[in-house]
Structures are given as C-alpha cells and as structure tokens.
C-alpha cells in the first residue's frame, strides 16, 4: 500500500527572497526554539555561480522547499548494497560496505523510503520538469514501481555500460557491467524538454539510442578524485550528457543525494544553477573542493569532459 505523507505548511525562509538569491529554491523554517534542532543548514552558498549546498535529511528539506521550483533532478540514491559482501577493487578483495546510509532495512522499508524521497522530489519539480535516477537491479525495479505509484511519466530507461567492471569473485554470476538510469517527467501532463538536435549531433547525425553502444562511459578517472573519493561517485561525462539532454542554460538542477557533487560540477560547467543536499560533512567538504576547482580556469581541465564540451 502506498504510504501517505502529510504535506507540511510552507513558510517563507528568512533571508532567501528572489531579490537576493538567484536560485529559486527556498526552504521554509518553523519558528526556532532553543530546544529544537534546525532540520538543515546552508553548508555552502556561492551566489555568484548560483551554487548552494544544504546539509540535512533530503526528504525533510524537499518537503519544506518551494514547490515547482526545480527544472531537473539527478538522484543517485542508496543502492542498499552494504550487506557484508565482498567485491574486487584494483585486484584486491574488498568489502562492499559503504556506510550505514547504504544498509537495507528490508524490502518493505526500503520501498517506503524510495516512495518518500521520490514524492518529495516530485513536489519541487516544475510542471514540465524531469528526474533522472540511477540504480542497479537491487533497487531500480522498486524505483520504477514507485514512480508509477506516484504518477510520474517514465520517458526512458538508459543503459549505462561500464567497459571495465570488477570481476565476479564467486564465478557464479555474469559480471555486473551496467547501471540503469530512469528518466521520468513529473506527471502525465508534463511537456518535458529534450535537446533532440544536440543529442543527434553528438551521435554523428543519428538519433541517440538508450543502449550500451552509445552510453559506454568509463567510471570516474583518477583525476576526478584528486580531492578525495566517494564510494558511489559518477563520472562527469555521464552527468554532462544528462544535463545537456534535458535542460537549458540557466535552469536549476538539484541532486538530493549529492555526495561529491559530480552533478554540480557538470551543471556549473554547463551554465546551470545547482542545489546539492547531503547529510555527511565529509562529502559536503569534498563537494566544496570540487565545485571551487571547477570555477577555477587554472584547474578546470582535470576532468574528462573535453570531448563532450558544450556545442
């Protein structure tokens, strides 16, 4: 049964009016008292480049934020893979555990969590806005079902092929070499934006497909991790293509599980606004380093998007 979430009352946040901040994404706050902990904090705010990082629970933040304010969302949620298993990294056997945030609470509880954050994302999307969600077989079917329950319009399933996956140590399964990215519009009435001509141009004049031969993108290179590592970091090239395909310059891109802010780096370099949310200081600090670096002309070429530069 679909879980019902009571919509919180919206109040205007202090200090965040449109005349002072270019990002149309404001968070209402309840009246503060000395014994009530603030549910979020503005961790980093670069108004010059329209970048904002928020620390806190993404569901709570999104349920307090301005409705219909975001053009595009990219979500890389927990895959619930931290179950004590092992994998292979750099030729060595290592644990798959990434942290408590990635531990499963059971099929029912995991699906309720997915419903909650997808519903929170849906309320902040503009009427014609879209969302991209990455996942493996462990969660992607729950995500797709939750999208159907909430009335999203699923547009495509993108197959991201990884040409150099880690070997399967048990030798009892096929090697896991893909992730699926679901692309969906806010609802069935949405008139979503798709940069068809640019995607066709990138694909040498042919319609771009959703299959591995087009989306063969390597995981993040070492030079994308010079400031630190996130266990589920996505390559800038992947986000570069996603943002180009579904937004225009000046649009607002949101990442509710921002990690090291690969989404933000790509958005910044493509002249989009960016809001990232995370609960971990470690990853928010990493985000700040990467975002500051991306604004610097001296070192912005350390990433791997030269071949996918803005056309």
GIHUKA-V225243 format. One line per field, one symbol per residue. ss: DSSP state (2 for helix, 1 for strand, 0 for the rest). burial: # if it has 9 or more other C-alpha atoms within 8 Angstrom, else .. Layout:
ss = ???
burial = ???
//
This chain:
ss = 00000000000000000000000000100000000000011111110000111111022222221000011111100000000001111001111000022200002222222222222222221111111111100002222222222200111111111000000000000000011111111000000000022222220000000000000100000222200000000002222222222200000111100000022222222000111111002222222222222200000222000222000
burial = ...........##..##...#.##.####..........#.####.#..#################.#########..#####...##.......##....###.....###.########.##############.###.###.###..####..######...#.#........###########..#.#..#..####.#......###.#####.##..##.......#########.#####...####################.#######....##.######.###....#..###......
//
